[in-house]
Amino acid sequence: MTDIELADAISSVRDQLVAAATRATGQPVAFEVGDIEMEFTIELRKEVKGGGKVKAWVVEAGADASRTRGETHRVSFTLKPRNATTNGPWLVGNDEGADLSDFGGGAEGR
């Protein structure tokens, strides 16, 4: 099994949102990112090294059928992404206006 910390899983989602925003540079349409609902099955483990901290590890689906229900926990939560600079909603896109006259195609766009 590959151990993935819960913090790393959430960080990956954040990194992917930033990558999507970067790829959207120059595109005529921007999207506001809405609430992100996440659900994981986690296993809590106390680490012997590093001061004995308890960490939550994401359990891969179907990774170990022998785990009992008492060893794993299901967590779900909702993240609401915000722009760290403006505290406004996170937008994936750019600030420039766009010509959407051909958007939707109509008969003349086909």
Secondary structure as the mmCIF struct_conf table of DSSP 4:
data_model
#
loop_
_struct_conf.conf_type_id
_struct_conf.id
_struct_conf.beg_label_comp_id
_struct_conf.beg_label_asym_id
_struct_conf.beg_label_seq_id
_struct_conf.end_label_comp_id
_struct_conf.end_label_asym_id
_struct_conf.end_label_seq_id
STRN STRN1 ILE A 4 GLU A 5
HELX_RH_AL_P HELX_RH_AL_P1 LEU A 6 ARG A 23
TURN_TY1_P TURN_TY1_P1 ALA A 24 GLY A 26
BEND BEND1 PRO A 28 PRO A 28
STRN STRN2 PHE A 31 GLU A 32
STRN STRN3 ILE A 36 LYS A 46
BEND BEND2 VAL A 48 GLY A 52
STRN STRN4 VAL A 54 VAL A 58
HELX_LH_PP_P HELX_LH_PP_P1 VAL A 59 GLU A 60
TURN_TY1_P TURN_TY1_P2 ALA A 61 GLY A 62
BEND BEND3 ALA A 63 ALA A 63
TURN_TY1_P TURN_TY1_P3 ALA A 65 SER A 66
HELX_RH_3T_P HELX_RH_3T_P1 ARG A 69 GLU A 71
STRN STRN5 THR A 72 LEU A 79
STRN STRN6 ARG A 82 ARG A 82
TURN_TY1_P TURN_TY1_P4 ALA A 84 THR A 86
BEND BEND4 GLY A 88 GLY A 88
STRN STRN7 PRO A 89 PRO A 89
STRN STRN8 LEU A 91 VAL A 92
BEND BEND5 GLY A 93 GLY A 93
BEND BEND6 ASP A 95 GLU A 96
TURN_TY1_P TURN_TY1_P5 SER A 101 GLY A 104
TURN_TY1_P TURN_TY1_P6 GLY A 106 GLY A 109
#
